[in-house]
Amino acid sequence: MKIITIFGAHCNNSMSHKLAIHILSGGQKMLMSTNPFTTDEPDQDDLDVAVFEGLARYERRTEIRQISYYLSGDIAPANYYTELFYTLRTASVTDLIYLHLNSVGGNFDTGLQIINNMLASDARVVTVLEARAYSMSAFIFLAGDELVAHDNCQLLFHIYSGVFAGKGNEQQAQGLALSNWFEKFMTRICLPFLTAAEIKAVLKGSELWMDSDEIRHRMTRMLREKNKLIENAKSHLKKDEKIVST
């Protein structure tokens, strides 16, 4: 069961979204080291270390354990997110995990692993759009059990990019397999937030941009569709009860 939060109000949404994908640049160099093959004393500049600050964790202890992760900047290689993976995998049904998003996308494999761990977690995972969620980050946003969209935010959906290697027939096979897989993946994660026509357009190379107003409009539409399903289910249940009673 999903919950959508609009302007701080919580609305049930039984639509289930699962899975997601990358699209922008890959991992980045995180560390700088001195040359191990020289006996010269290293310069101070050579000793500088670029500290990874793309993921920060905060925890609040109440009756319900609340854990917040801030996913910022480019999505880096997966080894920088092992604590997030472990937290998602070991969380209990009473835990509440927030993923605050302000990212332009990045490493595909990392994003996919984040989503798979979100979907496998027993905790309620709340994705919070705080600025931008482009590319892979947009899919991570839609993979949450609860979606929160702040003012002045943006989403961007577009097709993947990559480089193939090997013989011509191997590259053709890779391209076909990836294309078929990505279509299934995007359909699973994006429906009903995106329409089937919009997904088809993205798969053909179109870019789909949304601001907070459009995002909330779609969330409201999903809520109306969900309420219709509930009302239909209730009416069918009443009919079945009457048949049984007679």
N, C-alpha and C positions, 0 to 999 in steps of 0.2 A: 504494500500500500504506500502510495506517495502522498506527500503533503506539499502544497504550494503555498508560499508565503508572499503576499502582496501588501505592501505598506504595513507590514507587521501583523497582518491578520492571517490566521492559519485556515486553510481550506483543504479538505480531504480530496485526494485524487488517486483513484485506483489504477490509472494508466501506468503500466510498468515500462521503464526504459532500461535497456541493458546494452552495454558495450560502447566503444568509441575509438577514435584514431588520430594520428599526428598530421602534420602537414608542413610546418615551417622548417627552420634550420635544425640541424642535429645538435649533438652535444658540444660543449665548449671546453677549452683547456682551462682547468681549474687551478693547477699548481705550477709554479716555476721553480726549478731546481738548479743548483750549480753543476758545472761540468765535472764528472767524476774522474776524468782522465787528465786533469791538470793539477800541478802541485802549487800553482799560484794561490795566494790568499784571495778568497772571493770578495768581490765588491759588495757593498751594502745593498745595492740595487738587485744583485743576484740572489740575495737572501730573502727578498720580499716574497710573501706567499699571498696569492689571491684567494681569500677565504670565501667558500661557497655560502651565500646568504639567500638562496632561492627557496629555502624551506625553514620555517621556524615553528616550534611547538610550545604551546601553553596549556596548562591543565588547571581545572577548577574542581575542587572537591566539595560536592554536596551530596544529597541523598542519591542523586543521579550523577555519575561521573561525566564531566564535560571536558572534552579535549579539543583544542583548536589548533589547526595547522594553517599557516599562511603560505600559499603557493604563489611565489612572485617571480617575475622575470621569465627568462627562457627555461623550459623544462630540460633539466640536465640528465646525464646518464643515470641509470637505475641505482647504482651503488650509493648515491647520495640520498636515497629515499627509503633505505631499508628499515629505519625506525618507523616510518609511516606504514609500510607494509606490515610490519610485525604488530603494530598497534591495531590496525584494521583486522588482522587475522585472529588476534587473541581477545578482542573486545567481546563483552557480553551483551545480552539483549537489553540491559538497563543502561548501557553506555550511550552517550551522545557525542558524535564526532563532527566537528565543523571543518570544512575545507573552504578557506577564504581565497578567492581567485582574483589575481591581477597578473595575467600572463598572456604573452603573444603566441604561445605554443612552443614547440621544440621537439625533443627526442620522442619518436613514435613508440619505440619499445617501452620506454619508461611510462608514458601516458597510458598505454594499454595495460601495463602491469598495475598501475594505480587503479584503473577502472575495474579490472578483474578482482582486485582485493576489496574494492568497495562493494562489489556485487556479492562477494563471498562473506562479507562481514556480518556478524550477528547484531552489530550496533546499528542505530539509526544514523545515517550519514547525511549531513546537511551541507549542500553546496551553496556558497554565498558569493554572488557576483558583486564585486566591490569597485571595479573599474572596467578593465577589458578582459575578455576571454576569447581569444582568437584561435582558430585552427584546433589543435588537440585539446586546448583548454575549454573550448566550447563543448566538446563531447564530454569532458569530465564534468562540466556543469550539469549537463542533462542526465548524467548517470546517478545523480544524488537521489536519495529517498525523499528529500525535502529540498525544494528550490527557493532561494531567496534572491530577489533582484533589487538592488539599490537604485537610486536616481543616477542619471548621467552615466550610464554604463553602455557597453557595446558587446555584441557577439559577432563573430565572423565564421562562416562555414565555407570551405572550399575543398577542392580535390587534393589528393596527396601529391607529393613530389618525391623523386628518388632517382637513383642511378643503377642500371643493371650491368652486370659483367658476364662474360662467357661467350660461347658461340652464338651465332644468330638465332638458331632454333631454340637454344636455351633461354635467350632473352625474350623471345616471343612467348614461350611457355610461362616464364615468370610474370610477364606483363599481363597475360590472360588470367592467370591464377589470382594475381593481386587485384585486378579489376573486378572479378567476380566476387572475391572475398570482401572487398571494400564496399561493394553495393549492398551485400547482406548486412555487413556491419553497420553501415550508415542507416539502413532501414530500421534495424533493431533499436538503435539508440535514439534516432531522431523522430520517429513516428510516435505520437501524433503532433508533436511540437512543430515539425515541418510537414508539409503536405507531400504526397507522392510526387506531384509535379515538380515541386521545389527540389526534392532529392534528386530527381532525374536531371534537372538543370545543373545542379552542382556536379553531378557525375560527368556531365558533358563539358565542364570547365568554368561554369559561371561562379561568381563569388556572391554570397548572400550576407548582407550586412543588416544588423538590427540594433536599434537603440532601446533604452529602457521602456519607453512607451509601447513599442511594438512587442517587446518581450512580454510585458504584462498583459497586453491584449491577447496574445497567444495562450498565456497561462489561464486567463479568464475563460477563453474558448474551451480549453481542455476541461476546466471545471464544469462548464455547462454540459459538455458531452458526458462527463462522468455522472452528473446528477440525473441526466436522462436515462443512463443505464441503470442507475439505482431505482428510479421510479418504475421502469419497465420490469425490473426484477421483482419489485414489491407487488406489482399488479399481477404478474404471473404466479407469484406465491399465493396470493389471495385466491386466485382461480383454482389452484391446485388444492387448497384447503377446503374450498367449497365442494369440490368433487369428492374428496375423501370423506367429508362429513355426511354427504348424501348416500 
